Amino acid sequence: MIRYGIVGFGRIGQRLASRLPGAVAILGRPGEHAAAAGSAACRSLDELIDVRPEVVVECASAGALAEIGPAVLAAGIDLVPLSLTALADPVIERRLMEAAEAGPGRIELAPGAIGTLDLLATAREEGLQRVVYRQLKSPAMWALTPAQALADLAAIRERTVFFRGSVREVARLMPNNLNTSVGVALAGLGLDATEAELVADPALSETAHELEITAAPGNATLALGGRQVAPDGDPADYTTFSLVRLLKRRAARVRT
């Protein structure tokens, strides 16, 4: 059983703790009830670090990641960040990457909602030329995000790309919606060279993702359909389950 800590105890943190017992410390955001069986509810990052988890999973916010990341890494604790849009700010990106290089803690990326980053990281070893990440929602769902300022969403009647830019651009525009795009960029060509497209499709009822990879070992296309809704009402995409796999894999004798 791996000793891990959680920063942020919303739905993702709670689901992780319920599916993978072993969390030794939890630091919740203000207003969150940061408690799980066998876990210490911490009032500060120092308290969490003192418990000495092997790895800390951040599932709080971009601001929290920027605040806690360097200290966690400097304490020799590995960090699995989810709020990756924090890295759209070049200053924060540089600070976290330099902290990871200095160690002794390391940053490890979970695939999140895209399910896998292995193919991208493999292609990066030999002739990775182009990566396009697409996030797809219905016009009504996009209207609940800052995307409402980018297009006349109510007028869209068929699948439409309403914004194209770099991952850094879209992550800055929508810091609460595009964490997956940053994970894709970090596994491949970086935030400035990875292309991102925002797609409105009236046929969709939940968020979907597409990934196009052009690389010397072979081109690839990945498409993930709309998320199912779990019994607790939470859209159950791959994010939580990628964390479960990552933590189980760290402890496994046979790693797949």
C-alpha angles and dihedrals in degrees: 000000000000119000107230137165131213128216109197119027104206123121096305094048092046093047091049093051092048094049098041114036111201104081104142099185137021128193109192130197118251109292095020120119098229101196134122132160111285094003131119113234103221126205095199142019089251090059091051092049090049090060087061104220115186092231137010122214114208113207100150115089144307089263092053092050092052090049102045103029102084093043093050092050094045089053090061094253120132116237129216106190124196101175092074097156084083085079091063084085103078092212093056091042091054093045093052095043092049090049090052091049091050091047143131083180120059134215115236120188123220114209091234118186094351090066099219141034096176096097092051094047090048093049090050088067092064126027105323102179110166138010125187120187120192129190116197129197137152115270089250092055093048088051088067090061135060086271087087087082093055102061146002092265095176090063095056112109102167139026105305134175101221099173136030126182144113121302089250090057096050094042089055091049095049111023093169098050112039106057090120092058091057092051089053091049094049091050092050136015102345133256097292099044098042112091122223130196127190112211129194114202120174089203093068126090097180138028118285134184137211130190128191120192126189111191142145096251089056141305119262140191124198124189126183118192128222118304123257119234116242123225090260090059094252116131101247105215126157095274101094093037092052087057092050091051093046093052094043090049092054089059098038124109090208111042121204 
